[in-house]
Amino acid sequence: MSMRSWLGAGLAAVTMLTAAAAVSRSNTSAEPKLAHMVFFELKDRSKESREKFAASCEKYLSGHEGVEHFSVGLIAEDVVEPNVSVRDFDVSLHLIFENKAAEAKYLKAERHTKFVEENRANFAKVRVFDTYLISR
């Protein structure tokens, strides 16, 4: 291999490594997604009350900008793992936001505020678990 070919190949390799490093840095510097999990215990724990509440979650809390995943669920009464299953909730809400700013916007949204106003009287207990996702 001539000196010119060797320098050309070396320059190409350095260029590829530099580009790969730039892509890697841009991926790791991106804001993490934020998972927002809410567990509601209702004053009326009947199946009908749970279903009505879940429908309200769908109506007011789905379809917000910046939400990558939305789901609402009812407690799986027939799934109990001894010593670890948590049973003090009725309805769960699962949202994954693009980032923390998207969650902040959602929390101030008119539809979210209306949901809280209309349902607050039904809450016996509300627990919120926010986590940054480390796997994408």
C-alpha positions in Angstrom: 0.0 0.0 0.0 1.4 3.4 -1.0 1.8 6.2 1.6 -0.9 8.1 -0.1 -3.4 5.1 0.1 -2.4 4.5 3.7 -3.0 8.2 4.6 -6.4 8.2 2.7 -7.5 5.0 4.5 -6.4 6.4 7.9 -8.2 9.7 7.2 -11.4 7.8 6.3 -11.2 5.7 9.5 -10.7 8.8 11.7 -13.7 10.5 10.0 -15.9 7.4 10.6 -14.8 7.2 14.2 -15.4 10.9 14.8 -18.9 10.7 13.2 -19.8 7.6 15.3 -18.6 9.4 18.5 -20.8 12.4 17.6 -23.8 10.2 17.1 -23.1 8.4 20.4 -22.8 11.7 22.3 -26.0 13.0 20.8 -27.9 9.9 21.9 -26.7 10.0 25.4 -27.2 13.7 25.9 -30.9 13.5 24.9 -33.3 14.1 27.7 -34.6 10.8 29.1 -38.2 9.8 28.7 -40.3 10.2 31.9 -42.7 7.4 33.0 -45.6 8.7 35.1 -47.5 6.0 36.9 -50.5 6.9 39.1 -52.4 4.5 41.3 -55.8 5.5 42.5 -57.7 4.0 45.4 -61.4 5.0 45.1 -63.8 5.6 47.9 -66.3 3.4 46.0 -64.3 0.3 45.1 -67.1 -1.4 43.1 -66.4 -2.7 39.6 -68.9 -0.1 38.2 -67.1 2.8 39.9 -63.7 1.6 38.7 -65.0 1.3 35.1 -66.6 4.8 35.2 -63.3 6.3 36.6 -61.2 4.5 33.9 -63.5 6.0 31.3 -62.9 9.5 32.7 -59.1 8.9 32.5 -59.5 8.0 28.8 -61.7 11.0 28.2 -59.5 13.6 29.8 -55.9 12.2 30.0 -55.4 10.5 26.7 -54.1 12.2 23.5 -52.0 14.9 25.1 -49.0 16.3 23.2 -45.7 14.8 24.2 -47.2 11.5 25.4 -45.6 8.5 23.8 -47.7 5.9 25.6 -51.0 6.1 27.5 -52.9 3.3 29.2 -55.3 2.9 32.0 -56.0 -0.3 33.9 -58.1 -1.9 36.5 -56.6 -3.9 39.4 -56.1 -7.6 38.4 -58.1 -9.0 41.3 -57.3 -12.6 40.3 -53.5 -12.1 40.2 -52.0 -12.3 43.7 -48.3 -13.0 44.4 -47.9 -13.8 48.1 -45.9 -11.3 50.1 -45.4 -8.9 47.2 -48.7 -8.0 45.5 -50.0 -4.5 46.4 -53.8 -4.5 46.7 -54.6 -0.9 47.9 -55.5 0.6 44.5 -58.4 0.3 42.0 -57.3 2.0 38.8 -53.8 2.6 37.4 -52.7 5.2 34.9 -49.6 4.7 32.8 -48.1 7.5 30.7 -44.7 7.8 29.1 -43.7 11.4 28.2 -41.0 12.4 25.7 -39.3 14.3 28.5 -39.8 16.1 31.8 -41.1 19.3 30.0 -43.8 17.3 28.3 -45.0 16.0 31.7 -45.0 19.6 33.1 -47.1 20.8 30.2 -49.6 17.9 30.7 -49.9 18.6 34.4 -51.0 22.2 33.6 -53.3 21.3 30.7 -56.9 22.3 30.9 -58.1 18.7 30.4 -55.9 17.4 33.2 -57.2 20.1 35.5 -60.8 19.3 34.6 -60.1 15.6 35.3 -58.8 16.4 38.8 -61.7 18.7 39.6 -64.4 16.2 38.4 -62.8 13.2 40.2 -61.2 14.5 43.3 -64.2 13.6 45.5 -63.8 10.0 44.4 -60.2 9.6 45.6 -59.5 7.7 48.8 -55.7 7.7 48.0 -53.6 8.7 45.1 -49.9 7.7 44.6 -47.7 8.9 41.8 -44.5 7.2 40.7 -42.3 9.2 38.3 -39.2 7.6 36.9 -36.7 8.4 34.1 -36.4 5.5 31.7 -32.9 4.2 31.2 -33.8 1.7 28.5 -35.4 2.9 25.3 
